[in-house]
Amino acid sequence: MPITNASNELVQPEQIDRRRLVTSTAATLVIFALCLFVPAGTLAWFRGWLFFAITMATGIVLWIYLKRVNPDVIAARVNRHTGTKPWDKWIVTLLITVMTTILPVAALDDTRFHWSPVAWWVCAIGYVMFLAGMAGMAWAEGHNRFFEPTVRIQTDRGHHVIDSGPYAVIRHPGYAAAFLLVVGMALALGSYWALIPAVITCMILVVRTILEDRTLQAELPGYREYAQRVRSRLIPGIW
């Protein structure tokens, strides 16, 4: 249904760019597979295939969930937009690069060099963290139609403060969920060494949280008042 922007003008729901959705999904799958199995040097890597299959299955389930509860967020994340903050372009590039590094580091560790043998029960804990992170991110996306990949004030989409669901507890639940996701990735793939890029990813997310929060407080009407009500950015009662 239509919504209104800050000027009380009607804003129609955004339509998904289907061609961009297909091409970006296909490219992601190819890059994902290459980052796992090229460094591994073999296709006979059970942990790699298990992680690949679980990630794909979970992604499909969450896509169906979002398509039902908040289809606008799918369009927001797929379509190309203007207005991204210049500093965030650099942060997103660095974030994606470091996060992607988790995959080849884990592959090299678990299949070729065996730097850090990891027990299966540790991998199981990793999957619990990974799936909890995916679910937490979907929960945040389900409540926030403005959940886009980059930081910008979405005046073209009627941007306003979201304070329901997880946003009633912390201001950036998607980033909090991402912490679980990236650490879980490393452990699920059977590599302690892959925790290094995972931790660096978390550090970058903390920096991005600070910069995004400052931007929203300065430019999004009502966000400063929301920040006074919901004090925590990432960890309830702590920060």
C-alpha positions in Angstrom: 0.0 0.0 0.0 1.2 3.6 -0.6 3.0 5.5 2.2 3.8 9.1 2.6 7.2 10.8 2.8 8.3 13.7 4.9 6.4 16.1 2.7 3.2 14.0 3.0 3.5 13.0 -0.6 2.3 9.5 -1.6 5.2 7.1 -2.2 4.3 3.9 -4.1 5.9 0.6 -3.0 9.1 -0.1 -4.9 9.1 -2.8 -7.5 11.9 -5.4 -7.6 14.3 -5.1 -10.5 14.0 -8.8 -11.4 16.9 -8.8 -13.8 19.2 -7.3 -11.2 17.9 -9.9 -8.6 18.7 -12.8 -10.9 22.1 -11.6 -12.0 23.2 -10.6 -8.4 22.0 -13.9 -7.0 23.8 -15.9 -9.7 27.0 -13.9 -9.2 26.8 -14.3 -5.4 26.4 -18.1 -5.8 29.4 -18.4 -8.2 31.7 -16.2 -6.0 30.6 -18.1 -2.9 31.4 -21.5 -4.5 34.7 -20.2 -5.9 35.8 -18.8 -2.6 35.1 -22.2 -0.9 36.3 -24.8 -3.4 39.2 -23.1 -5.3 41.3 -22.6 -2.2 40.3 -26.0 -1.0 41.7 -27.5 -4.2 39.1 -30.1 -4.3 35.3 -30.6 -4.6 35.5 -33.4 -2.1 35.2 -31.2 0.9 32.2 -32.3 3.0 32.2 -29.3 5.4 32.3 -26.9 2.4 29.3 -28.6 0.7 27.4 -28.8 4.0 27.9 -25.1 4.6 27.0 -24.2 1.0 23.8 -26.3 1.2 22.7 -25.0 4.6 23.3 -21.4 3.5 21.4 -21.8 0.3 18.5 -23.6 2.0 18.3 -21.0 4.8 18.5 -18.1 2.3 15.5 -19.5 0.4 13.5 -19.9 3.6 14.3 -16.4 4.7 13.5 -15.0 1.2 10.1 -16.6 1.3 9.6 -15.2 4.8 10.5 -11.6 3.8 8.5 -11.9 0.6 5.5 -12.5 2.8 6.0 -10.1 5.7 7.9 -7.2 4.1 8.5 -7.5 0.3 9.5 -3.8 0.2 12.8 -4.7 1.9 13.7 -7.1 -0.9 13.3 -4.4 -3.5 15.3 -2.0 -1.2 18.2 -4.4 -1.0 18.2 -5.4 -4.6 17.6 -2.2 -6.6 20.2 0.4 -7.2 19.8 3.7 -5.4 21.5 7.1 -5.2 22.4 9.1 -2.1 24.8 6.6 -0.4 27.1 8.4 2.0 30.6 8.6 0.5 32.3 7.2 3.6 30.0 4.2 3.5 31.0 3.2 0.0 34.5 2.6 1.3 33.3 0.8 4.4 31.0 -1.5 2.4 33.8 -2.4 0.0 36.1 -3.2 3.0 33.4 -5.0 4.8 32.5 -7.3 1.9 36.1 -8.0 1.2 37.1 -8.9 4.7 33.9 -11.0 5.3 34.4 -12.9 2.0 38.0 -13.7 3.2 36.5 -15.9 5.9 35.6 -18.5 3.2 39.1 -19.1 1.6 40.9 -18.9 4.9 38.6 -21.6 6.3 39.1 -23.7 3.1 42.8 -23.5 3.2 42.9 -24.3 7.0 40.5 -27.2 6.9 41.5 -28.9 3.7 45.1 -28.2 2.9 47.2 -27.0 5.9 45.2 -28.1 8.9 46.4 -25.1 10.9 43.6 -25.5 13.5 41.7 -28.8 13.7 38.2 -28.1 14.9 35.9 -30.8 16.4 32.5 -31.4 14.9 30.8 -30.2 18.1 32.5 -26.8 17.7 31.2 -26.7 14.1 27.7 -27.5 15.4 28.0 -24.4 17.7 29.1 -22.5 14.7 26.0 -23.5 12.8 23.8 -22.5 15.8 25.4 -19.0 15.8 25.2 -18.7 12.0 21.6 -19.7 11.8 20.7 -17.4 14.8 22.5 -14.6 13.0 20.6 -15.2 9.8 17.3 -15.4 11.7 18.1 -12.2 13.7 18.9 -10.3 10.5 15.7 -11.5 8.9 13.8 -10.4 12.0 15.3 -6.9 11.7 14.5 -6.8 7.9 11.0 -8.0 8.5 10.3 -5.0 10.7 12.3 -2.4 8.7 11.3 -1.6 5.1 14.3 0.8 4.9 16.9 -2.0 5.6 19.2 -1.2 2.6 22.8 -2.4 2.0 24.2 1.1 2.2 23.7 4.1 4.5 21.6 6.9 3.0 18.6 8.9 4.1 15.8 7.4 1.9 13.7 10.5 1.3 12.5 8.9 -2.0 11.0 6.0 0.0 9.3 7.9 2.9 12.2 7.2 5.3 11.1 7.3 9.0 12.1 5.9 12.3 11.3 2.2 12.9 10.9 1.3 16.6 9.1 -2.0 16.6 10.3 -5.6 17.0 14.0 -5.8 17.7 14.3 -2.0 17.1 12.5 -1.6 20.4 15.5 -3.2 22.2 18.5 -2.0 20.3 19.0 0.5 17.5 21.0 -1.7 15.1 19.8 -5.3 15.4 20.9 -6.2 11.9 24.6 -5.5 12.8 24.2 -7.4 16.1 22.9 -10.4 14.2 25.8 -10.1 11.8 28.3 -10.6 14.6 26.8 -14.0 15.3 26.7 -14.8 11.6 30.3 -14.1 10.7 31.7 -15.8 13.8 29.4 -18.8 13.2 30.7 -19.0 9.6 34.3 -19.5 10.7 33.4 -22.1 13.2 30.9 -24.0 11.0 33.6 -24.3 8.3 36.0 -25.8 10.9 38.6 -23.1 11.2 39.8 -21.0 14.1 42.1 -19.1 11.8 39.0 -17.9 9.9 38.0 -16.1 13.2 40.6 -13.5 12.4 38.7 -12.0 9.4 35.5 -12.6 11.3 36.6 -10.5 14.2 37.9 -7.8 11.8 34.5 -7.8 10.2 32.9 -7.2 13.6 35.3 -4.3 14.2 34.3 -2.7 10.9 30.7 -3.2 11.8 31.2 -1.3 15.1 32.8 1.6 13.2 29.9 1.6 10.7 27.4 1.5 13.5 28.9 4.6 15.1 29.0 6.5 11.8 25.5 5.4 10.7 24.0 6.3 14.1 25.5 9.8 13.9 24.1 10.2 10.4 20.7 9.2 11.4 20.7 11.4 14.5 21.7 14.4 12.4 19.5 13.8 9.3 16.5 11.6 10.0 13.6 13.4 11.8 12.7 11.7 15.0 15.8 9.5 15.3 17.4 11.6 18.0 14.3 11.2 20.2 14.2 7.5 19.4 17.9 7.2 20.5 17.0 8.7 23.8 14.3 6.1 24.3 16.3 3.1 23.0 19.8 3.7 24.5 21.7 0.7 23.3 23.1 0.5 19.8 24.2 -3.2 19.6 24.2 -4.8 23.1 21.2 -4.3 25.3 22.1 -2.4 28.5 25.8 -2.2 27.5 26.4 -0.3 24.3 
